Amino acid sequence: MMMKKLITILLILPMLVGVEHVSAQESWQDSLLNSIFKAKQGSLAAYEQEQIALRNSLSRHYLNDDWVEGAIVPKGANDLKLPGVRLKYRVYDDQMQAEYNNSVYIIDPDKVDAVILGWQIFINAPFEVDNYRSKSFFQQLNQGEILLLKRWKMAIKRSDYDPQLNTGIKEDIIFPETEYFIKRPGEPAYRLKKKKKILFRLLPEYKNDLKTVMRQEKLNLKREADIIRMIDYCNGR
């Protein structure tokens, strides 16, 4: 009888150790995530109720209407990724939101190296446009020393409703649009207007090489995949 009890204990013990290990790991992740979340929006149920009005509107405040499975890379944590979070990017006010344990939080951009929404990687970086400097979330489009970044911003289509003819749009429509930036180490990101002279001004040492690859591969600054190819070429890829 004692032998059976001993065998049972020996069989259960690894399971208990495993449970304690998982519990400690979850507690550690919770603690780290709580340090990254700068504000709590409230419960998921209350949040989703508020979103109904937005979904019924013609305007789009979010890059993605639905939550996306993703991960968070803490600041200075190298390749550590915190999984188990669902994410949304609110372009309207450049706010990255996370759903975790049935609550909604705002991510502190200064405490993350990257936020991964599905296959999209977002980083928070300084940028400069017309002598105006700020920081923003950018979608990172490539790997290497020179980064190609895509910034989402809000645009407005004004109401053009004509009551006499009953035609046009009755309300202003807010929707996301994109612009591209180039970022080099130790520098802010600079906007890349879709003009060759701007590209050459941002990457002067690669001007001749870029002219060659653009001609040989018939690359066009109006196509995102082509811009990625140009920057990868500069990175020696």
N, C-alpha and C positions, 0 to 999 in steps of 0.2 A: 504493500500500500504506500509506504514511504517512497519507494522507488518510482511509482507512478506519479506521485506529487512532485518529486524532484524533476522528472522528465517534463511534466507540464510546465513547471516554473522555467526550466531551461528553454522551452519552446516559446513561451510568452515574453521572456525578458528581452530578446532582440526587438520584438515588436514594440514594447514599451519604450525602449531606447530610441527606436526610429520615430515614434510619435513625439517624444521630447525634443528630438533633433529638429523635426519639422516645425514644432511649435516655437522653438527658439529662433529658427530661421525666419518664420513669419513675423515674430515679434521684432526681430532686428530690421526686417524690411519695413514694417509699419513705422518704426522709429525714424528710419531714414527718410521715408516718404513724408512723414509729418513735418520734418525739417525743410522739405522742399516745397510743400504746400504753404502758400502765404495767406490764404483766406479760404474759408469754407462757405460755399454758396447755399448749402442746405441739403435736405434729403433728395435722393434721386427722384422720388415720386413728385415732390413739390416742384422740382426743376422741370420735369417733363411736362407738367401742367402749364407752366409758364411758356413753354416752347410751342404750344398749340397755336397761339395767336401769331407767332412768327411764321410758322409753317403755312398758315392760311394767307399770309401776305405775299405780295409779288416780290418783296425785297428779300435778299439773302445776306444775313449777317455772318454766316458760318461758311467755311470752306467745304465742310462735309456736314450734311444734315443729321446723319446718324453717328453714333459712337463707333469708333474704330479701335480694334484691339491693337495695343502697342506696348511700348516700354519707355522708361526714362533712364537716361545716363546722367548720374549725379556729377556735379562739378569736381574735376580733378580725380575722378574715380577710374580713369583709364578705360578699360573695356567692360566695366561692370554695368549690367543692364538690369533694371528693376522691372520685371514683368507683372502681369496680372492687373494692369490698369487699362481702362478704355478712355480714349482721348478724343477731343474736338478742338479745332482751332477757330476762334472767333475773330475773323478778320476785322470786324467793325472797330474793335479797340485793341487789336494785337494781343489777344489774351488766349493763352493755352489752358484748356480746362481738362480736368481728369475726373473720371468716375471710379471710385474705389470703395469697396465695402458698402455699397448702396448710398454713398454720399458724394457730393460734387464739390470739387476744390479748384482753386486757381493756382497754377504753378508759378513759383517765383523764378523768373527767367535768369536771375543772377546766380541761381544755385544748381543750374543744369548745364551740361556740355551739349546735350542733344535730347530731343524728344522724337520718338519714332512712332509715326502713325501708319500702321500697316507697312507698306514699302517705302513711304516717304520719310526722309530724315530732315528734321528742322533744327537749326542752331540759332542762338541769339547773338547778334553781332552788331558792332557800331557801323554806321554808314554816314556818308556825307553827300548831300545834294545841294548844289548852288550855295555853298558855304554854310548850309544848315546841317548840324550834326545831331544825331540821335542814335537810338538802338532799336532793333526790331527783330522779330523772328523771321528767318529766311528758310526756304526750302533749299537744301544743299543738293546740287545736281551732279556733282562729280567728286572724285578723290584726287588729292595731290596738293602741291604747294600753292598753286593758284586755284582758287575756288570760283566756280560759277554758281551764283546764288539767285534764287527767284523770290521776289518779294510780292506778297499779295496785299493789295490795298483796296479801299472802298471807292467806288465811282457812283455817281448819281445821274440817273436819267430823269430829267424834270418832267412834270406833268404837262401834257399837251392837249388836255381835254377841251373840246369845243362843245358847250352845252346846247348851242343852237342846232348843230349837226349831230350831236350825240356820238362823236367819234373821238378817238385818242385815248390816252391813259389818264385815269382820274387821280392817281396819286404818284408822287415821286417814287422811283424805284432805286433801291440801293443794291449794288451787286459787286462782287469781287473782280478785280482785274489784276494783271501782272506786269511787272517790270523786272529787268535783269540787272545784276550787279556783279562786278569782279572784285574779289578780295585777295590781297596778298598778305603774307605774315607780317604782323606788327602794324598794319595799316587798316583804316576803315574801309568798308566796301564802297566802291564808286559805281554810279549808275552807268550801265552800258546801253546807250541809245543804239538803235539798230542802224548804225552808220559806220562804214569802214574807218573813217577818220577818227571816230571816238574810240574804236577798238585799238587802232594803232597808237593813239595817244595814251591809252591805259597800259599798253604792252609794247612800248617803243623798241625794245631790244629784239622782239619777235616779229617786227613789221615785215621784213623780207620773207621770213619763213611762212608767215601767215598768208602773204600774197601768193606764195607758191602753192601751198596746200589748198587754198580756196580755189585757185585756178584749176589745179589738177583734179580735185575731187568735186568741183562745182558746188562748193558750199555757199550757203545763203544765210545772212544774219537774221532773216525773218523766220527761220526754222530752228526750233529749240535743239533738236538733235544735232544740227549742223554746228550750232554755237558750242555745244558740249564737245564735239569733235575738235573744234579749233583750240579750245582750252586744254583738252587732253593732249593735243599735239605739242602745245607749249610746255606741258608737264612731262614730255618725253614718253607718252604712252602710245 
